Amino acid sequence: MPTISPALLPILMLFVSNVFMTFAWYGHLKFKESPLALVVLASWGIAFFEYWLAVPANRWGSAVYSAAQLKTMQEVITLIVFAAFSILYLKEPLGWNHVLGFGFIAVMLRTLRWKQHVLADQELRKATSEPAPSEPAASSSRSVLRG
């Protein structure tokens, strides 16, 4: 049986959890005649299952991603799920401004992930005492700079 990558598992779990949460928060908009108390209770029931996915996704994901990256991924996933939900379930179209805003958030995610890779590479190099590709090997230039 194939296993799921530790980097991919939290993303998949966050997608599924966001489907539950989107229905919990917005699914009732098709049932505006239902009493609010009933809608709140139904939403809590749906959100219960969302938590059983989101909390482990963040716990396990923290072994691979920073908290900021997990939060940013969760927001991007939320927007993707909500866009599909809005169009397919609520039958409400999204405008170009929504797409542009979602795109900016996706760029932010990529920026955060890039920074983590750079920092992780630097930490690995420190731990193994390897020079960075742009650094000269341990040479006399360091001793000249020191004095």
C-alpha positions as semicolon CSV with decimal commas, in nm:
position;residue;x (nm);y (nm);z (nm)
1;M;0,000;0,000;0,000
2;P;0,154;0,334;-0,100
3;T;0,200;0,596;0,168
4;I;0,123;0,962;0,126
5;S;0,411;1,207;0,141
6;P;0,436;1,400;0,471
7;A;0,440;1,719;0,262
8;L;0,124;1,622;0,069
9;L;-0,089;1,469;0,348
10;P;-0,160;1,796;0,535
11;I;-0,253;1,968;0,209
12;L;-0,502;1,695;0,119
13;M;-0,646;1,698;0,470
14;L;-0,680;2,077;0,462
15;F;-0,867;2,053;0,131
16;V;-1,118;1,805;0,274
17;S;-1,152;2,000;0,600
18;N;-1,220;2,317;0,403
19;V;-1,500;2,148;0,212
20;F;-1,665;2,068;0,546
21;M;-1,606;2,417;0,683
22;T;-1,732;2,590;0,372
23;F;-2,056;2,393;0,395
24;A;-2,075;2,470;0,768
25;W;-2,035;2,843;0,712
26;Y;-2,215;2,897;0,380
27;G;-2,425;2,590;0,299
28;H;-2,721;2,726;0,495
29;L;-2,751;3,018;0,253
30;K;-2,964;2,791;0,035
31;F;-3,197;2,734;0,333
32;K;-3,272;3,085;0,450
33;E;-3,620;2,979;0,565
34;S;-3,471;2,741;0,826
35;P;-3,460;2,870;1,184
36;L;-3,126;3,025;1,274
37;A;-3,083;2,805;1,585
38;L;-3,121;2,492;1,370
39;V;-2,872;2,627;1,115
40;V;-2,617;2,704;1,388
41;L;-2,651;2,354;1,536
42;A;-2,619;2,193;1,193
43;S;-2,313;2,408;1,121
44;W;-2,151;2,301;1,449
45;G;-2,216;1,939;1,359
46;I;-2,046;1,982;1,023
47;A;-1,759;2,181;1,176
48;F;-1,693;1,898;1,423
49;F;-1,575;1,680;1,136
50;E;-1,374;1,967;0,990
51;Y;-1,178;1,995;1,314
52;W;-1,096;1,623;1,304
53;L;-0,918;1,692;0,976
54;A;-0,776;2,042;1,024
55;V;-0,616;1,990;1,365
56;P;-0,422;1,674;1,266
57;A;-0,333;1,831;0,931
58;N;-0,171;2,123;1,111
59;R;-0,007;1,902;1,373
60;W;0,146;1,666;1,117
61;G;0,211;1,946;0,871
62;S;0,421;2,133;1,128
63;A;0,689;1,867;1,080
64;V;0,731;1,990;0,721
65;Y;0,598;2,346;0,713
66;S;0,614;2,650;0,941
67;A;0,295;2,772;1,108
68;A;0,289;3,070;0,872
69;Q;0,311;2,842;0,571
70;L;0,034;2,616;0,703
71;K;-0,189;2,917;0,764
72;T;-0,116;3,062;0,421
73;M;-0,183;2,726;0,253
74;Q;-0,506;2,697;0,448
75;E;-0,616;3,039;0,325
76;V;-0,532;2,959;-0,037
77;I;-0,711;2,624;-0,007
78;T;-1,010;2,802;0,150
79;L;-1,029;3,040;-0,143
80;I;-1,006;2,758;-0,398
81;V;-1,274;2,556;-0,220
82;F;-1,493;2,863;-0,173
83;A;-1,461;2,963;-0,539
84;A;-1,577;2,617;-0,648
85;F;-1,851;2,618;-0,382
86;S;-1,973;2,962;-0,485
87;I;-1,996;2,870;-0,851
88;L;-2,118;2,509;-0,823
89;Y;-2,337;2,510;-0,510
90;L;-2,452;2,868;-0,460
91;K;-2,458;2,942;-0,836
92;E;-2,290;3,279;-0,770
93;P;-2,023;3,376;-1,023
94;L;-1,689;3,522;-0,922
95;G;-1,556;3,839;-1,085
96;W;-1,212;3,921;-1,215
97;N;-1,136;4,108;-0,893
98;H;-1,191;3,790;-0,690
99;V;-0,958;3,595;-0,918
100;L;-0,694;3,869;-0,894
101;G;-0,717;3,877;-0,515
102;F;-0,688;3,498;-0,496
103;G;-0,383;3,520;-0,723
104;F;-0,211;3,767;-0,490
105;I;-0,261;3,530;-0,200
106;A;-0,118;3,242;-0,405
107;V;0,191;3,453;-0,481
108;M;0,228;3,517;-0,107
109;L;0,223;3,141;-0,043
110;R;0,493;3,084;-0,303
111;T;0,704;3,361;-0,147
112;L;0,676;3,205;0,199
113;R;0,765;2,859;0,069
114;W;1,066;2,996;-0,120
115;K;1,196;3,169;0,191
116;Q;1,164;2,847;0,393
117;H;1,365;2,655;0,134
118;V;1,641;2,917;0,140
119;L;1,652;2,918;0,521
120;A;1,648;2,538;0,537
121;D;1,936;2,524;0,288
122;Q;2,134;2,771;0,498
123;E;2,073;2,570;0,816
124;L;2,177;2,248;0,643
125;R;2,497;2,410;0,519
126;K;2,578;2,535;0,870
127;A;2,519;2,190;1,015
128;T;2,740;2,020;0,756
129;S;2,991;2,307;0,728
130;E;2,952;2,318;0,351
131;P;3,006;2,654;0,182
132;A;2,716;2,800;-0,011
133;P;2,761;2,787;-0,389
134;S;2,839;3,160;-0,403
135;E;3,083;3,142;-0,111
136;P;3,446;3,058;-0,167
137;A;3,566;2,747;0,008
138;A;3,726;2,808;0,348
139;S;4,010;3,023;0,229
140;S;4,245;3,294;0,327
141;S;3,988;3,560;0,231
142;R;3,819;3,505;0,567
143;S;4,146;3,536;0,754
144;V;4,231;3,853;0,558
145;L;3,894;4,001;0,653
146;R;3,947;3,915;1,018
147;G;4,260;4,101;1,038
